[in-house]
Structures are given as structure tokens and as C-alpha cells.
């Protein structure tokens, strides 16, 4: 989430101040201040006349609109079209591209990992590959953000990447067709013959269908004990987390959503008999929808929470597209656990507190495994 930062520069040797005194409307005390279009227009004209650099009406207007969100909470924000498109990709888990996680590493634009079953994965790109060219353009001096911009394109079109691999002097070339990439936030495996491990990294549009695949796998292997890992899960869709919880929570409430007018919407489960015994891993980066999950597990007493207190984001945002392509993310409600407890700013305390103090071990995972012995 974007942090608001203010930078002030004070130069001791040479401080040059040009103070312009203009006659702005007087609004008395701050408490009595009311929005006034004439005031806004006068400030705008002053900026246009005296600001050192050129600025367009569109830039000023978007700045003013963004300013409307200044005193709202940290989760409410105005997005330009490009920012909004990226937000939708992040939330939905779907985007058009070649499907790689990449970044800057030791002065090189490096593939951290190709997304499984994505275009780059199918073409043969590997973790550790260094991107040296895009469509014949040398990008060895480019940042990963600049390379990403070059790789972007419409679905069905191709991009040619030049790759250095394993310190080889030779360059490998890959022609990769851009396609819709669906990010699978679910991974799973068996710990032993009776215990399964299910990791959910985000509650995006593809979480439920992939959790179903995982549970089918566990059922085929007669596994009834599960460790569900929500550590570092930033949240996502309320609908997705509720639908996942319906597979584990017995009949009754899952979460309550409380709106500004006091209206409360309750999401419930109709599951007759839970199939699995659960341990749920949480940490300080488990937030939002993952806290809905943890809160339901704790209040309904259907599993044991292991780890450390969660982030404490107990509010719900709505994403609203605007006609010009920009968009808004606005806090519209708070959520309460099944016992109607607000966790905003407080988080959820685990049943068993375990800190991962040893970087060579996963003490939280070890504790969760021990619960099923």
C-alpha cells in the first residue's frame, strides 16, 4: 500500500524563499472550513502562474481528486488508469503477458520464477535466467520495470527474449506468445500418510477452484488432517475466502460485514459435518481475507491457530471503475468474526504462539505437525 511521505529540504548555506501574498478567501477556523470551488480555482490559477514547471489542467485535476482521499484511511485510494489496471490484475490473479516473476539482481534483470503453465514456463524459461534483450533491443542497462514495459503487449502477439543462462557466453532466444496468465495461489502436498499441507498465498479469483483440486487430492489419499498455511497471505476477495471456509466450517456464521448505516450482512456455512482436523499457520503478514479465515477457525473452534498475531486489517474495500478508466478503492465496511469481534488494528492472536526465531528452521510448521502426532 502506498505510504504518504513528505520531504522537506532545508539548505543552510542558501535558502531562497519567494513569498507571494495573494488575497485568498478567508474561511476562519479549520473546523468551519467548507469546500468552496472558488477557493480551489484561485489556488489552481496561482499554481499555473507561479509554479516553476509546466503543469496541465488534467494533472491538477487528478491531483485534486487524489487529495480527496488524503484524510481517509490507508486503504482508500484513487488510481490512474495504469494504476487501476494493475490493481485489477493483482486482485483478480489474471493478466495478459508471458507469466514471469522478475526483478533486479546484481545489476541484471533476472527471472525469479516462471508462473507454472504460463507462456514463459511452456517456452522453457527458468529461474535465474538473465534477460539481455527484448525484440532485438539490448536491455542490459535497463531496470526490471523498463524491461517489463517492453515485454507487455496484446494477447496473441509475440515477444522475443534474449536470455543468458548459467554463466554461458551464448545467448538463448525464446519467441513467446503473450496470453492470459492465471495465477494459481494454491499449492499442496502430503506431509505424511495422514497429514496434508495446503498453502494459500492469496484469495484471488482462482483460489476456490484450486482448493477444490487440493481437497480432491487429499481425499484420494484418505487424508483427514490438514495444515493450512496463511502466512504472508495479504488477503483478497471476501467471496473467495467465504467459499473456502464453507468447506471447513460447520453450519453457522462465518463472518459478519457491518456497513456505515449499521446494516450487518452475515455469511454462513451449511456444512453438516467437517471432514478435516485443522491447524492454521498465521503471522504478522496474514491480513484481511486471511484474517477472516483465521477468525472463523478460532471462533468456531474447528482448528488450532499457530504462529504470531496477524496484521489487523478488519475493514472491507470496494473497487469502483470510473468512466475515464481510472478507479477508486474505498473502505465501505468493517468485518467482525463469528463472535462479532472487531480485529481492526489488533489482529488475531494464535492459540499457540510460535515465533520463527531460527532462520534455518520453520518452527511454526514443526509445531503444527506435532499437533497431529
C-alpha positions, 0 to 999 in steps of 0.5 A, a space after each residue: 500500500 502506498 505510504 504518504 511521505 513528505 520531504 522537506 529540504 532545508 539548505 543552510 548555506 542558501 535558502 531562497 524563499 519567494 513569498 507571494 501574498 495573494 488575497 485568498 478567501 478567508 474561511 476562519 477556523 479549520 473546523 468551519 472550513 467548507 469546500 468552496 470551488 472558488 477557493 480551489 480555482 484561485 489556488 489552481 490559477 496561482 499554481 499555473 502562474 507561479 509554479 516553476 514547471 509546466 503543469 496541465 489542467 488534467 494533472 491538477 485535476 487528478 491531483 485534486 481528486 487524489 487529495 480527496 482521499 488524503 484524510 481517509 484511511 490507508 486503504 482508500 485510494 484513487 488510481 490512474 488508469 495504469 494504476 487501476 489496471 494493475 490493481 485489477 490484475 493483482 486482485 483478480 490473479 489474471 493478466 495478459 503477458 508471458 507469466 514471469 516473476 522478475 526483478 533486479 539482481 546484481 545489476 541484471 534483470 533476472 527471472 525469479 520464477 516462471 508462473 507454472 503453465 504460463 507462456 514463459 514456463 511452456 517456452 522453457 524459461 527458468 529461474 535465474 535466467 538473465 534477460 539481455 534483450 527484448 525484440 532485438 533491443 539490448 536491455 542490459 542497462 535497463 531496470 526490471 520495470 523498463 524491461 517489463 514495459 517492453 515485454 507487455 503487449 496484446 494477447 496473441 502477439 509475440 515477444 522475443 527474449 534474449 536470455 543468458 543462462 548459467 554463466 554461458 557466453 551464448 545467448 538463448 532466444 525464446 519467441 513467446 506468445 503473450 496470453 492470459 496468465 492465471 495465477 494459481 495461489 494454491 499449492 499442496 502436498 502430503 506431509 505424511 500418510 495422514 497429514 496434508 499441507 495446503 498453502 494459500 498465498 492469496 484469495 484471488 479469483 482462482 483460489 476456490 477452484 484450486 482448493 477444490 483440486 487440493 481437497 480432491 487430492 487429499 481425499 484420494 489419499 484418505 487424508 483427514 488432517 490438514 495444515 493450512 498455511 496463511 502466512 504472508 497471505 495479504 488477503 483478497 476477495 471476501 467471496 473467495 475466502 467465504 467459499 473456502 471456509 464453507 468447506 471447513 466450517 460447520 453450519 453457522 456464521 462465518 463472518 459478519 460485514 457491518 456497513 456505515 448505516 449499521 446494516 450487518 450482512 452475515 455469511 454462513 456455512 451449511 456444512 453438516 459435518 467437517 471432514 478435516 482436523 485443522 491447524 492454521 499457520 498465521 503471522 504478522 503478514 496474514 491480513 484481511 481475507 486471511 484474517 477472516 479465515 483465521 477468525 472463523 477457525 478460532 471462533 468456531 473452534 474447528 482448528 488450532 491457530 499457530 504462529 504470531 498475531 496477524 496484521 489487523 486489517 478488519 475493514 472491507 474495500 470496494 473497487 469502483 471503475 470510473 468512466 475515464 478508466 481510472 478507479 477508486 478503492 474505498 473502505 465501505 465496511 468493517 468485518 467482525 468474526 463469528 463472535 462479532 469481534 472487531 480485529 481492526 488494528 489488533 489482529 488475531 492472536 494464535 492459540 499457540 504462539 510460535 515465533 520463527 526465531 531460527 532462520 534455518 528452521 520453520 518452527 511454526 510448521 514443526 509445531 503444527 505437525 506435532 499437533 497431529 502426532 
